Amino acid sequence: MGDHGAQLYKPSQPLYRFRGTLTAVGGSSVTLDVNAGNRRAMRLLIGQPSSQTFATGDQTIFLLWQGKVPTVISLGQLRVGDTVVARIRAGKGSTLAQVESTPAVHVGDREPANQP
């Protein structure tokens, strides 16, 4: 069973996924030079600079991927220069500012490109 619960819940909000190079780590944020993402995320970046800062919070999960194996880490263990994926669940039709201020659900350091 691993980390799977007895009951599965479909997320109530759409996913905004940003992939890029980590350029800074704050006390409750990460800054990425975004170079990829899902369609919903990339639409928000049209006409915007590639450097974006995303909020993190108490519920944010930080993962360090070594091959295909993730390990839970802390915000302070993220390394500037690594490729990072920020996953944020925010309301449909949210603005870039709203998405950035919503704490990320999960931040993956060196996450493989084929992860959903």
C-alpha positions as CSV (number, residue, x, y, z in Angstrom):
1,M,0.0,0.0,0.0
2,G,2.8,2.4,0.7
3,D,1.7,6.0,0.9
4,H,-1.7,5.4,-0.7
5,G,-4.8,6.0,1.5
6,A,-7.9,3.9,1.6
7,Q,-9.9,6.7,0.0
8,L,-8.8,8.8,-3.0
9,Y,-9.9,12.4,-3.5
10,K,-9.9,14.2,-6.7
11,P,-8.3,17.7,-6.3
12,S,-10.8,20.5,-6.3
13,Q,-8.5,23.0,-8.0
14,P,-6.4,22.8,-11.2
15,L,-2.7,22.3,-11.1
16,Y,-0.2,25.0,-12.1
17,R,3.2,23.3,-12.7
18,F,6.4,25.4,-13.2
19,R,9.8,24.0,-14.0
20,G,13.0,26.0,-13.9
21,T,16.4,26.7,-12.3
22,L,16.3,27.6,-8.7
23,T,17.8,31.1,-8.3
24,A,16.9,31.9,-4.6
25,V,15.4,30.4,-1.5
26,G,13.6,32.6,1.0
27,G,12.1,31.9,4.4
28,S,8.8,31.0,2.8
29,S,9.4,31.2,-0.9
30,V,11.4,29.9,-3.9
31,T,12.5,31.9,-6.9
32,L,12.8,30.1,-10.3
33,D,14.0,31.1,-13.7
34,V,11.0,29.3,-15.3
35,N,11.7,27.6,-18.6
36,A,8.8,25.1,-18.8
37,G,5.5,24.0,-17.3
38,N,2.1,22.8,-18.0
39,R,-0.2,24.7,-20.3
40,R,-2.1,26.4,-17.5
41,A,1.2,27.7,-16.0
42,M,2.8,28.8,-19.2
43,R,-0.3,30.8,-20.2
44,L,0.2,32.9,-17.1
45,L,3.8,33.7,-18.1
46,I,3.0,35.2,-21.5
47,G,4.5,38.6,-21.5
48,Q,6.0,38.1,-18.0
49,P,9.7,37.8,-17.0
50,S,10.9,34.2,-16.6
51,S,12.1,34.8,-13.0
52,Q,9.2,34.2,-10.7
53,T,8.9,33.8,-6.9
54,F,6.4,31.2,-5.5
55,A,5.2,31.0,-1.9
56,T,5.7,27.9,0.2
57,G,4.0,27.1,3.5
58,D,3.6,24.6,6.3
59,Q,1.8,22.1,4.1
60,T,4.4,22.3,1.2
61,I,6.2,19.0,0.6
62,F,9.8,19.3,-0.5
63,L,11.3,16.3,-2.4
64,L,14.8,15.6,-3.6
65,W,14.8,13.2,-6.5
66,Q,17.7,10.8,-6.9
67,G,17.0,8.9,-10.1
68,K,13.4,7.9,-9.7
69,V,13.4,7.8,-5.9
70,P,12.1,10.9,-4.0
71,T,13.3,11.8,-0.5
72,V,11.5,14.3,1.7
73,I,13.8,17.3,2.5
74,S,13.3,20.8,4.0
75,L,13.2,24.2,2.3
76,G,16.7,24.9,3.5
77,Q,18.1,21.9,1.7
78,L,17.2,23.1,-1.7
79,R,20.3,24.2,-3.7
80,V,20.5,27.2,-6.0
81,G,21.2,26.1,-9.5
82,D,19.2,22.9,-9.3
83,T,16.3,22.2,-11.6
84,V,13.1,22.5,-9.6
85,V,9.4,21.9,-10.2
86,A,6.8,23.9,-8.2
87,R,3.3,22.5,-8.2
88,I,0.6,24.8,-7.1
89,R,-3.2,24.2,-6.8
90,A,-5.1,27.4,-7.3
91,G,-8.5,28.4,-8.5
92,K,-9.4,28.1,-12.2
93,G,-8.8,31.5,-13.9
94,S,-6.3,32.7,-11.2
95,T,-3.9,35.4,-12.1
96,L,-0.1,35.0,-11.9
97,A,-0.1,37.0,-8.7
98,Q,-2.7,34.8,-7.2
99,V,-0.9,31.6,-8.1
100,E,2.4,32.9,-6.9
101,S,0.9,33.9,-3.5
102,T,-0.8,30.5,-3.0
103,P,1.6,28.2,-1.2
104,A,3.0,25.4,-3.4
105,V,1.7,21.9,-2.7
106,H,5.0,20.4,-3.5
107,V,8.4,21.5,-4.7
108,G,10.6,18.8,-6.3
109,D,14.4,19.2,-6.6
110,R,15.8,17.4,-9.6
111,E,12.4,15.9,-10.4
112,P,12.5,13.7,-13.5
113,A,10.8,15.3,-16.5
114,N,8.3,12.5,-17.0
115,Q,6.6,13.0,-13.6
116,P,2.9,14.0,-13.9
